[in-house]
Amino acid sequence: MELMQHILWSSLGALALFYALVKFCLGYWKRRGILHVKPKFLWGNISEVVRGKKHVQQLLLYLYESYKGRAPFIGCYVLCKAFLLILDLELVSNILDSNDGYFTSRGLYNNVKVEPLSGNLFQLDGHRWRQLHAQSAPVFAANNLHKLLPQLLKSSRKLQLGLGVRKQELNVSQLLDSYNVESIAKLAYGLSSEDLSEFSLMTRSYWSNWSLWRAYLAMELPILARLVKYQSYERLANDYFYKLVQEQLQQQRKRDRQPLQSFLQLFAATDKSLTDAQIAAQAFGFILAGLQPLNATLGFCLYELALQPELQERTRAEIKRVLKANDGQLTTDGLKQLSYTKQVLNETLRLHTPYPFLLRRATREFELTESVFVIARGNNVVIPVAAIHRDPNIYVEPERFDPERFRPEAVLKRPAMSFLPFGQGLRGCIAKQLAEQQLLIGLVALLEHHKYEPSAETQIPMLYDPSKLLLIPRKDIKLSVQRLEKD
């Protein structure tokens, strides 16, 4: 009997301590006197997101619209973790650009010793990130992208062949995944088209063991996560990508004066040589940060053009004009001439922003100009990119797809930081030019000889998958595709 009473009182004591700890965490913004969204016990402000009722983009848009103009930022909670939601574009500029040295951390979990692939530029922070970023920046120079252009063009020709010659309903999402997987396999890993089956499988399975709760606990308690050797990615895929890079590097080192064919060669030739583990992590970064956003952007773009055939025809006409002026070949100069096509892609990135938010963590205390407020060292910051992109005060009728928004004169009229699909500043996407090139080349191949229309299987209106942090379609995008007769 005494034992049962002891267990009962111990359990009640533990529950009371847990309750007090949660309430203390959820009282952070109140104690600091910061305008904040009232949290729910344990869930914070994301209960509907966790339960799959809302995409995180919908929640951020609601908070942005509800509080914008009342303060430069508000406090909110992801479960029990306190975040600042930035509402003022001038403050966004401070965080991402003019004072980005205060916000060089993302606060993501990594454990390089146990999981070498987590040592990529996307996940690293602090001194290791600074050093790796300085070594990696020259890798993405325009001259290198020019030399690797033929590899992308080969993948795009294969994409074009996959569209067929007869009118058919096509799973566009699957086709685009094949194109981007092959492009990354060639550019980042130096693989040939014949070695893609296992690679493609692993790009779909590396996050199969991902859990929001485990990821949250790893971010909140990184020391404990490292002690228990928590891994973000599925072990089999982890081992595959790491071993693949080692094999490719060994083959590469046996050859003398080989032409530039992949980023592996560029990473291996940095001024202060990277280790094989560091190179493997950077190659994995192409998949982690790039594959799903590239797939989604091209898919959303075709979807919007299928709904507006006049815009589709205008884009195709420019593509044909540029190709004809360059003897049927897509060159670096030709890509620069695709001004309207790039407007179409930018409007896609605005309306269907792959990364609906940016994360930053203050590495030093930051005082807001002409304000009593301070962003404390260690505060986590959320910049609601997708909400900014749908602000009617910046973009008139923001739900309407209109590439004219990105005419040069229209862009100049908008405030800085009103378009952030690749982030900005020190922690902006280091591979932005490569991503834009891959998207443009893919869109040229898709539109040059084929037209797209909605089919009976096309999901209208577009719905996003609420179980994902990125903005990706809830269902695969399916369209009617037909080769143009005059071609």
HELIX and SHEET records of a PDB file:
HELIX    1   1 GLU A    2  CYS A   25  1                                  24    
HELIX    2   2 TYR A   28  ARG A   32  1                                   5    
HELIX    3   3 SER A   47  VAL A   50  1                                   4    
HELIX    4   4 VAL A   56  TYR A   67  1                                  12    
HELIX    5   5 LEU A   89  SER A   93  1                                   5    
HELIX    6   6 ASN A   94  SER A   98  3                                   5    
HELIX    7   7 ASP A  100  TYR A  102  5                                   3    
HELIX    8   8 PRO A  116  SER A  118  5                                   3    
HELIX    9   9 GLY A  126  SER A  136  1                                  11    
HELIX   10  10 ALA A  137  PHE A  140  5                                   4    
HELIX   11  11 ALA A  142  LEU A  161  1                                  20    
HELIX   12  12 VAL A  172  TYR A  189  1                                  18    
HELIX   13  13 SER A  193  ASP A  195  5                                   3    
HELIX   14  14 SER A  197  SER A  205  1                                   9    
HELIX   15  15 LEU A  212  GLU A  220  1                                   9    
HELIX   16  16 PRO A  222  LEU A  227  1                                   6    
HELIX   17  17 ARG A  235  LYS A  254  1                                  20    
HELIX   18  18 PHE A  263  ALA A  268  1                                   6    
HELIX   19  19 ASP A  276  PHE A  286  1                                  11    
HELIX   20  20 ILE A  287  LEU A  291  3                                   5    
HELIX   21  21 GLN A  292  LEU A  307  1                                  16    
HELIX   22  22 PRO A  309  ALA A  325  1                                  17    
HELIX   23  23 THR A  332  GLN A  337  1                                   6    
HELIX   24  24 SER A  339  LEU A  351  1                                  13    
HELIX   25  25 VAL A  385  HIS A  389  1                                   5    
HELIX   26  26 PRO A  403  PHE A  406  5                                   4    
HELIX   27  27 PRO A  408  LYS A  413  1                                   6    
HELIX   28  28 GLY A  425  ARG A  427  5                                   3    
HELIX   29  29 LYS A  432  LEU A  447  1                                  16    
SHEET    1   A 4 PHE A  73  VAL A  78  0                                        
SHEET    2   A 4 LYS A  81  ILE A  86 -1                                        
SHEET    3   A 4 ASN A 380  ILE A 383  1                                        
SHEET    4   A 4 LEU A 358  ARG A 361 -1                                        
SHEET    1   B 3 GLN A 168  ASN A 171  0                                        
SHEET    2   B 3 LYS A 478  ARG A 483 -1                                        
SHEET    3   B 3 HIS A 450  PRO A 454 -1                                        
SHEET    1   C 2 PHE A 366  GLU A 367  0                                        
SHEET    2   C 2 VAL A 374  ILE A 375 -1                                        
END                                                                             
